[in-house]
């Protein structure tokens, strides 16, 4: 069987399994198993599939057909401008979360040697993306999961950013309380999926992303994290500095009330590619 025929067969198997992008995923898995570039794959389409890689490819396609995330099979995910290590211990970085990086860079544009805290860093994607762009920044990242912190540290080494981010094990801003009143940006993609919403999510998310990164602890109430994070951010931020957080669909009004009750002021709302309110920027006022 040729490479093109093998690819078509795999694509059809993934399509029948309900995978959203079967052609893309079948090709990515093929290139991953063979270790080939896309150009080489296209050029070699009419040649026979390497027999010593057939079992590995069939196994990978089978796992994807069972809705195991593509990123868990390849072990990587692109975010911002870099390829990050991804494991089942961390939330798979999403394109919409790049809004937080973009907003953070804009907010810090006129600030020299800014101090940044990324809350719930997971894979470290936000903190490390900011570190790659702002070489003068002092960046801290907190995470309640020790296994997730290990992935974040591995990503720092992989990206040549080892030592650029200080990683802290602990809940929200508790590990960096000593920085009170001196931080220029608090940024976070916190867990905001309600416990009752979890069963409705795609199998790739529902069954494979770590629950701790999706659902707030306790009773799983979506606003729970914001009610704790907003007042903590108000204490740690300098006056006239910002908190930037990702939110879920339909949460804007409730999140606005939550941040305002913490003494912060809504500054901007950023829509994602689908036009949904996805990120909120809140300012700590002067005085």
C-alpha positions in Angstrom: 0.0 0.0 0.0 1.3 3.4 -0.9 1.7 6.3 1.6 -1.2 8.2 -0.1 -3.4 5.2 0.2 -2.5 4.6 3.8 -3.2 8.3 4.5 -6.6 8.1 2.8 -7.6 5.0 4.8 -6.6 6.6 8.1 -8.5 9.8 7.2 -11.7 7.8 6.6 -11.3 5.9 9.9 -11.0 9.2 11.8 -13.9 10.7 9.9 -16.1 7.8 10.8 -15.0 8.2 14.5 -16.3 11.8 14.5 -12.9 13.5 14.6 -13.3 17.2 13.6 -10.3 17.4 11.3 -9.6 13.9 10.1 -7.5 14.8 7.1 -5.3 17.1 9.1 -4.9 14.7 12.1 -4.2 11.7 9.9 -1.4 13.6 8.1 0.1 15.0 11.4 0.2 11.5 12.9 1.8 10.2 9.7 4.5 12.8 9.7 5.0 12.2 13.4 5.4 8.5 13.1 7.7 8.7 10.0 9.6 11.8 11.3 9.1 13.5 7.9 8.4 17.0 6.8 5.2 17.8 4.9 7.1 18.4 1.7 8.7 15.0 1.9 5.4 13.4 2.6 3.8 15.0 -0.5 6.8 14.0 -2.7 6.8 10.4 -1.5 3.0 9.9 -1.7 3.2 7.2 -4.5 5.9 5.1 -2.7 5.2 2.1 -0.5 4.5 2.8 3.1 7.5 1.8 5.3 6.5 -1.6 6.6 8.4 -1.2 9.9 6.3 1.9 10.8 2.9 0.4 9.9 2.0 -0.9 13.3 3.0 2.4 15.0 0.9 4.4 12.6 -2.1 2.1 12.9 -1.9 2.3 16.7 -1.7 6.1 16.7 -4.7 6.4 14.3 -6.6 3.9 16.5 -5.9 6.0 19.6 -7.0 9.2 17.8 -10.2 7.4 16.6 -10.9 6.7 20.3 -10.7 10.5 20.7 -7.4 10.7 22.5 -6.1 14.2 21.8 -3.8 14.6 18.9 -1.4 16.5 21.1 -1.1 13.6 23.6 -0.1 11.4 20.7 2.5 13.7 19.3 3.5 15.1 22.7 3.5 18.7 21.4 1.4 21.7 20.7 2.3 25.0 19.0 1.4 28.2 21.1 2.4 31.7 20.2 5.7 31.2 18.4 7.0 28.0 20.0 6.3 24.3 20.1 5.5 23.2 23.7 5.7 19.8 25.4 2.2 18.6 26.2 1.3 15.7 28.5 -2.0 14.5 30.1 -0.9 16.5 33.3 -1.5 19.9 31.6 -4.3 21.6 29.8 -3.6 21.6 26.0 -2.8 25.2 25.0 -5.6 26.7 22.9 -5.2 29.4 20.2 -7.7 31.7 22.0 -5.4 31.9 25.0 -2.8 33.7 22.9 -5.1 36.7 23.4 -3.8 36.9 26.9 -0.2 37.0 25.6 -1.0 39.7 23.1 -2.9 41.8 25.6 -0.2 41.4 28.2 2.5 42.6 25.8 0.4 45.6 24.9 -0.3 46.5 28.6 3.4 46.3 29.4 4.5 48.3 26.4 5.7 51.3 28.2 6.9 49.6 31.4 10.6 48.8 31.9 11.6 45.7 33.7 7.9 44.7 34.4 7.0 42.1 37.1 4.5 39.5 35.9 2.7 36.7 37.6 1.0 33.9 35.6 -1.5 32.1 37.8 -2.2 28.4 37.1 0.6 28.2 34.6 0.0 24.6 33.5 2.4 23.9 30.6 3.9 27.3 31.2 2.7 28.5 27.8 1.6 32.0 28.8 4.6 32.8 31.1 7.1 31.4 28.7 5.6 33.2 25.7 5.8 36.5 27.6 9.4 35.6 28.7 10.4 35.1 25.1 9.1 38.5 24.1 10.1 40.6 27.2 13.7 39.7 28.0 13.7 42.4 30.7 10.7 41.1 32.6 10.7 39.4 36.0 8.2 36.6 35.6 6.7 34.3 38.3 4.3 31.4 37.6 2.2 29.6 40.1 0.6 26.2 39.8 -1.2 23.9 42.3 -0.2 20.7 40.5 3.4 19.5 41.0 3.2 17.3 37.9 2.1 20.3 35.8 5.0 22.4 37.1 7.4 19.7 36.0 6.0 20.0 32.5 6.4 23.8 32.6 10.0 23.5 33.8 10.7 21.0 30.9 9.2 23.6 28.5 11.4 26.3 29.9 14.5 24.2 29.2 13.3 23.1 25.8 12.7 26.7 24.7 16.0 28.0 26.1 14.2 30.0 28.7 15.4 28.1 31.8 15.8 30.6 34.6 13.7 33.2 33.0 10.6 32.2 34.9 10.4 31.5 38.6 8.0 28.6 39.1 6.1 28.3 42.4 4.0 25.4 43.8 0.8 26.7 45.4 -2.7 28.0 45.2 -3.4 31.1 43.0 -1.3 34.1 44.3 -0.5 32.6 47.7 3.1 31.6 46.8 3.9 35.2 45.8 2.2 37.2 48.5 5.6 38.8 49.3 5.2 40.7 46.0 2.2 42.6 47.2 1.8 46.1 45.6 4.7 45.5 43.2 3.3 43.5 40.3 2.6 45.0 36.9 0.6 42.3 35.4 -1.4 39.3 36.7 -2.4 36.9 33.9 -4.4 33.7 34.2 -6.3 31.1 32.2 -8.1 29.6 35.3 -10.5 26.7 35.4 -14.0 28.0 34.6 -16.0 25.0 33.3 -18.9 24.3 35.5 -19.2 20.7 36.9 -22.6 20.3 35.2 -21.1 21.5 31.8 -18.2 19.0 31.8 -20.2 16.0 30.4 -21.2 18.2 27.4 -17.6 18.9 26.2 -15.9 17.1 23.4 -14.3 13.7 24.5 -10.8 15.1 23.8 -11.4 17.7 26.5 -13.8 15.9 28.9 -11.9 12.7 29.1 -8.3 13.8 28.7 -7.6 17.3 29.9 -6.9 17.3 33.7 -10.1 18.1 35.6 -8.2 20.4 37.9 -7.4 22.7 34.9 -11.1 22.7 33.7 -13.4 22.7 36.7 -12.9 25.0 39.8 -12.3 23.0 43.0 -15.1 22.5 45.5 -18.6 22.4 44.1 -17.4 23.3 40.6 -19.1 26.6 40.4 -17.6 28.5 37.4 -17.1 31.9 39.2 -15.4 30.4 42.2 -11.8 31.0 41.0 -12.6 34.6 39.9 -14.1 35.4 43.4 -10.8 34.4 44.9 -8.4 35.6 42.2 -9.8 39.2 41.8 -9.3 40.4 45.4 -5.9 38.7 45.6 -4.8 40.4 42.3 -6.1 43.8 43.7 -3.7 43.4 46.6 -0.6 42.3 44.6 -0.9 44.7 41.7 0.7 48.2 41.6 -1.9 51.0 41.2 -2.8 51.5 37.5 -1.8 48.0 36.6 -3.9 45.1 35.3 -5.3 41.7 35.7 -5.9 39.8 32.5 -8.0 36.6 32.6 -9.7 34.2 30.2 -13.4 33.6 30.7 -16.0 31.2 29.4 -18.9 31.9 27.2 -21.7 33.8 28.8 -19.6 34.7 31.9 -18.9 38.3 31.1 -21.5 40.0 33.3 -20.8 37.8 36.3 -17.1 38.3 36.0 -17.5 42.0 35.6 -19.4 42.2 38.9 -16.9 40.0 40.6 -13.9 42.1 39.6 -15.7 45.3 40.4 -16.6 44.0 43.9 -12.9 43.4 44.4 -12.1 47.1 43.7 -10.9 46.6 40.2 -12.3 48.3 37.1 -13.1 46.7 33.8 -10.9 48.1 31.1 -11.3 45.9 28.0 -13.1 42.8 26.8 -11.4 40.8 24.1 -13.4 38.6 21.7 -12.1 35.4 20.3 -12.2 34.3 16.6 -15.8 33.2 17.1 -16.7 36.7 18.4 -17.3 35.4 22.0 -16.1 37.5 24.9 -13.0 35.4 25.8 -10.6 37.6 27.8 -11.1 40.4 30.3 -8.7 43.1 31.3 -9.3 44.7 34.7 -7.4 47.7 36.1 -6.4 48.4 39.7 -7.3 52.1 40.0 -5.0 54.7 41.5 -6.1 55.7 45.0 
